[in-house]
Amino acid sequence: MAIKTWVTDGKYFFQIDVCARSRAKRELRVQKRESGVLEAFEAEKDPEATRKKLNRIESHLADEARRELAEREGAGISWADLVERWEKALLEESRLPSDGLRTPIKWSTAHSQIQSVIDFTSAWMKKPAAKITPADVEDAFRKMQRIGYSNCRVYNVKVAINKCFKWGIMRRLIPGISIPPTHGFGISRKDSKRPEILNDQQIQTLLSEADRKRHPWRQVWKGAFHTGGRSGELFWLKRKHVDLVDHMILLEEKWNFQSKIAEPLKDREWRQVPINTDLHELFMQLGIPNMQPEEFVFPRINAWRNGEAARVLRDFCEEIKIPSICFHTLRACWATQLLKHSVPEVKVMAMGGWEDAETMHRYIRLAGIEIKGATESLSFGKRERPARVLKLIPSGTA
């Protein structure tokens, strides 16, 4: 507890701070502060009365702090403390090696979940986690919808909040509840709008205009379209991964733009992609045959290194007047083009590294191959007018 008083420009100011700390849980504490201006005449004439007045304010603040502490001790830790502990636990887990029983969470995934919780639950931070209700959760989701976030984004935030609650419940940090307040919100991750994609002509326009304008990213974009590689996979592609004899690319590691380290692929499996004619020509332009095994295939672009691949591509698409897409959409373009040209689904999944059939079906719908020709049976064809039949009578007969 502390009482401070000072004089500035003839005015008497005060500030009172109190802190109530739990004996059972030393990390749990409640702080209160009150500040203001004293009457100059009263402070000068009767200092003892002023001191008693400040003591009463201090005593009142201390009572408030103790009552709030008692409530919080019964309700468990605050949401802010829970999020902080969960963050530390996820960080430690991301550093653990795989033990063969479960795959440790990636720090990029953990960081995304933590940031979602921090961004969209800021109003809860001072509340005990046990006091957060489904109504609080609904308010957060509706606020996101009003701002314009997609269903997928709201769904991901729900998953993150749910995981944080479950982590706290399992460790007995949130007394009195066994089911997270996120339970019962049937938010679909699917959006009604069609995902962004480029058609054949737009893809040709993108690649040809990038070449014509000598855009610094032209070779990267062409490589992405012909390999289906993710941004981090192509950024870390080295000469040793390109086999010009068997015409095959090996993808086995990627660059993490957030943590700035190389790591295994998303599914922790390697995969291969055949080198087609256009891609072989691109590799010749890049000087692949003269590269050292550890040399990177694609140029080192600062904006790429800084994780700005999506922004750069969107800006260029707007410049050349085609639908604005992000870098990852080139992967979708690659998959849908293969499916349109009758490449079997199982081969596309193997080359793209997809194990989830639901994800592949999304690309099948984008390609339209599962419904192609389905309405032909409704067409009766061109109806011709029946010809007139004339009976010919030989001349000279009656």
VOMI-751457 format. One record per residue (C-alpha): residue number from 1; x, y, z. Coordinates in steps of 0.001 Angstrom, whole numbers, plus 500000, padded with zeros to 6 digits. Example, Ala and Ser with C-alpha at 12.3 -4.5 7.8 and 13.67 -1.06 7.14 Angstrom:
% residues 2
fike	x	y	z
1	512300	495500	507800
2	513670	498940	507140
% end
This chain:
% residues 398
fike	x	y	z
1	500000	500000	500000
2	501222	503500	499218
3	499931	507063	499482
4	501659	509737	497430
5	500983	513470	497538
6	502606	516303	495633
7	502062	519943	494685
8	502096	521227	491102
9	501183	524796	490140
10	499617	525367	493557
11	497400	522250	493303
12	497597	519338	495749
13	497504	515915	494025
14	497280	512442	495543
15	497612	508840	494350
16	496786	505745	496400
17	497818	502203	495402
18	496806	499000	497187
19	497517	495355	496370
20	495840	492251	497800
21	497770	489010	497198
22	496461	485489	497660
23	498290	483360	500219
24	497236	480103	498569
25	498052	481218	495024
26	500901	483706	495119
27	500490	484544	491439
28	496921	485723	492087
29	496644	489361	493134
30	494300	492324	492816
31	495562	495893	492456
32	493523	499044	492980
33	494420	502690	492388
34	492710	506010	492976
35	494069	509475	492241
36	492720	513009	492350
37	493125	516621	493499
38	492800	517872	497090
39	491373	521199	498110
40	494422	523457	498572
41	492808	525361	501445
42	491888	522157	503328
43	495313	520541	502780
44	497170	523593	504099
45	494861	524434	507000
46	494276	520928	508419
47	496938	518380	507304
48	495690	515858	509891
49	492179	515878	508433
50	493657	515449	504979
51	495725	512475	506162
52	492643	510830	507684
53	490700	511389	504466
54	493431	509696	502431
55	493571	506834	504910
56	489830	506281	504544
57	490194	506120	500758
58	493065	503663	501165
59	491029	501496	503545
60	488066	501488	501147
61	490300	500443	498231
62	491867	497685	500337
63	488415	496295	501208
64	487453	496278	497539
65	490671	494520	496592
66	490202	491841	499285
67	486583	491186	498228
68	487589	490865	494587
69	490496	488613	495537
70	488174	486332	497506
71	485860	486059	494499
72	488740	485314	492161
73	490204	482709	494528
74	486892	480885	494437
75	486568	481245	490656
76	490135	480342	489754
77	492554	482326	487646
78	491645	485176	485332
79	491278	484700	481591
80	494470	486728	481044
81	496442	484431	483378
82	494979	481342	481709
83	495918	482559	478231
84	499439	483388	479420
85	499928	479905	480899
86	498446	478239	477820
87	500823	480200	475602
88	503841	479038	477619
89	502616	475427	477479
90	502148	475537	473708
91	505602	477039	473253
92	507162	474239	475303
93	505158	471614	473402
94	506247	472990	470026
95	509863	472458	471041
96	509381	468799	471943
97	510481	466086	469494
98	507904	463625	468204
99	507634	460630	470527
100	505798	458416	468075
101	502533	458711	470002
102	501513	462234	469091
103	502834	464947	466835
104	503881	468118	468724
105	501995	471234	467723
106	503845	473503	465316
107	504726	476903	466694
108	503183	478610	463654
109	499862	476895	464435
110	500182	477628	468142
111	501043	481270	467483
112	498003	481662	465215
113	495675	480189	467861
114	497134	482300	470660
115	496895	485482	468605
116	493261	484729	467756
117	492406	484388	471436
118	494231	487596	472360
119	492708	489593	469489
120	489078	488606	469982
121	488725	488095	473749
122	490371	491275	475037
123	487159	492196	476895
124	487495	489056	479037
125	491059	489509	480241
126	490233	490753	483763
127	487380	488294	484287
128	487844	484973	486059
129	487875	482275	483406
130	485149	480402	485304
131	482856	483438	485012
132	482961	483606	481213
133	479566	482513	479884
134	478164	481405	476504
135	476677	484902	476252
136	480186	486386	476366
137	481279	483969	473651
138	478270	484810	471486
139	478987	488539	471857
140	482543	487964	470577
141	481347	485943	467569
142	478636	488451	466636
143	481150	491278	466840
144	483367	489397	464375
145	480434	488904	462016
146	479516	492588	462153
147	483081	493532	461267
148	482877	491207	458254
149	485019	488195	459178
150	484322	485018	457202
151	482685	481934	458675
152	486013	480152	458412
153	487741	482839	460499
154	485034	482782	463180
155	485242	478973	463247
156	489015	479063	463747
157	488671	481553	466611
158	486066	479298	468224
159	488471	476345	467979
160	491279	478375	469574
161	489113	479591	472484
162	487785	476074	472992
163	491301	474628	473175
164	492375	477215	475728
165	489376	476408	477939
166	489910	472654	477661
167	493567	473056	478573
168	492603	475004	481705
169	489856	472564	482697
170	492153	469545	482358
171	494668	471208	484713
172	492016	472174	487282
173	492661	475863	486756
174	488981	476647	486113
175	486912	475299	489020
176	483224	474611	488704
177	482993	473939	484963
178	483605	470820	482885
179	482336	472049	479514
180	483772	475144	477768
181	481275	477978	477138
182	482004	477582	473409
183	480017	474334	473451
184	476824	474467	471396
185	477909	477036	468811
186	477515	475162	465519
187	479617	477510	463423
188	480395	476135	459978
189	483860	476703	458573
190	482406	476821	455073
191	481573	480128	453389
192	478777	480507	450898
193	480916	482504	448487
194	482949	480741	445832
195	486676	480530	446651
196	489022	482668	444548
197	490431	480928	441495
198	491697	481850	438016
199	490439	480310	434786
200	492701	479187	431912
201	492779	482562	430190
202	493466	484464	433405
203	496346	482152	434310
204	497877	482688	430868
205	497424	486448	431257
206	499110	486435	434662
207	502177	484494	433505
208	502559	486223	430141
209	502149	489734	431577
210	504651	488952	434339
211	507151	487897	431638
212	506418	490909	429433
213	506852	493354	432305
214	509947	491506	433591
215	508377	491289	437029
216	510857	490158	439739
217	508428	487425	440817
218	507683	486064	437324
219	509812	482928	437735
220	508473	482242	441228
221	504843	482475	440093
222	505489	480226	437102
223	507224	477719	439353
224	504297	477781	441795
225	501749	477163	439047
226	503690	474233	437547
227	504550	472511	440855
228	501651	473253	443203
229	504260	474167	445803
230	503488	476320	448788
231	505369	479583	449271
232	507675	478227	451992
233	508372	475045	449996
234	509479	476945	446900
235	511459	479481	448914
236	513552	476628	450368
237	513806	474541	447169
238	517464	473753	446456
239	519366	472425	443462
240	519752	469028	445135
241	515960	468671	445111
242	515719	468957	441306
243	516414	465796	439270
244	516797	466764	435622
245	517534	463154	434597
246	514307	461605	435886
247	512464	464943	435503
248	511306	465049	439105
249	511240	467581	441976
250	511574	466432	445577
251	509756	468507	448198
252	510834	467559	451716
253	511262	470785	453718
254	510008	474350	453813
255	510883	477757	455217
256	508760	479092	458072
257	508421	482836	457483
258	507274	483483	461071
259	509856	481553	463063
260	512575	482055	460396
261	513632	478402	460397
262	513527	475471	457961
263	511194	472672	458989
264	509456	469538	457614
265	506482	469883	455296
266	503000	470507	456649
267	502144	466807	456814
268	505732	465867	457764
269	505952	463727	454605
270	508039	464240	451473
271	506505	464228	448012
272	507542	464407	444347
273	506223	466418	441402
274	507092	465657	437758
275	508899	468357	435766
276	506902	469262	432650
277	508218	471006	429537
278	507473	474546	430717
279	509023	473910	434114
280	512134	472381	432522
281	512483	475485	430358
282	512154	477675	433472
283	514881	475716	435251
284	517175	476198	432276
285	516543	479960	432442
286	517397	479914	436141
287	520677	478144	435378
288	519917	474972	437333
289	522651	472849	435662
290	525362	475220	436920
291	524104	475474	440502
292	525706	473877	443548
293	523631	471251	445468
294	522849	473626	448373
295	522103	476631	446165
296	518522	477885	446123
297	516594	477450	442888
298	514497	480625	442963
299	515829	484175	443415
300	516069	485557	446951
301	513514	488394	446949
302	513359	490602	450043
303	509563	490890	449960
304	509346	487104	449771
305	511777	486723	452658
306	509566	489124	454671
307	506432	487044	454054
308	504790	489435	451579
309	504107	486928	448781
310	500322	487327	448992
311	500394	491144	448888
312	502738	491337	445903
313	500637	488941	443800
314	497381	490686	444684
315	498829	494038	443688
316	500003	492694	440332
317	496645	491040	439602
318	494897	494359	440177
319	497439	496075	437944
320	496749	493762	434979
321	492977	493732	435600
322	492407	490081	436552
323	490794	488735	439757
324	493032	489432	442741
325	494407	486234	444237
326	496946	485384	446928
327	500055	483279	446380
328	498476	480124	447817
329	495715	480286	445194
330	498288	479348	442536
331	498322	475946	444225
332	494547	475714	443774
333	494920	476749	440124
334	497496	473972	439654
335	495205	471341	441187
336	492070	472355	439285
337	493918	472463	435949
338	495224	468921	436491
339	491752	467677	437395
340	490207	469391	434370
341	492675	467567	432139
342	491668	464178	433534
343	494632	463588	435851
344	493310	461051	438399
345	492346	462444	441768
346	494685	460071	443613
347	497685	461348	441621
348	496826	464988	442303
349	496511	464215	446004
350	499911	462469	446024
351	501675	465310	444187
352	500006	468006	446277
353	500464	466255	449602
354	496782	466081	450491
355	495616	463256	452731
356	492175	464721	453376
357	489697	463742	450674
358	487420	466615	451700
359	490093	469124	450702
360	490523	467441	447321
361	486767	467441	446728
362	486850	471212	447152
363	489174	471429	444149
364	487007	468968	442230
365	484044	471285	442723
366	486123	474253	441587
367	487131	472341	438468
368	483512	471360	437801
369	484490	467880	436631
370	482006	466001	438791
371	479037	467715	437113
372	480473	468211	433637
373	477978	467018	431017
374	475371	466160	433628
375	472631	468161	431865
376	473182	466759	428373
377	470345	464271	428882
378	467890	467178	429085
379	468563	468202	425503
380	466306	466672	422844
381	468561	467834	420045
382	467580	469971	417073
383	464104	469148	415899
384	463731	469144	412096
385	460530	469880	410290
386	459146	466693	408664
387	459726	466663	404898
388	456788	466567	402489
389	456478	463271	400606
390	455257	463558	397044
391	453930	460661	395074
392	455522	460628	391657
393	453355	459383	388773
394	455091	458282	385573
395	454177	460335	382519
396	451738	458831	380047
397	449749	457017	382679
398	446215	457974	383522
% end
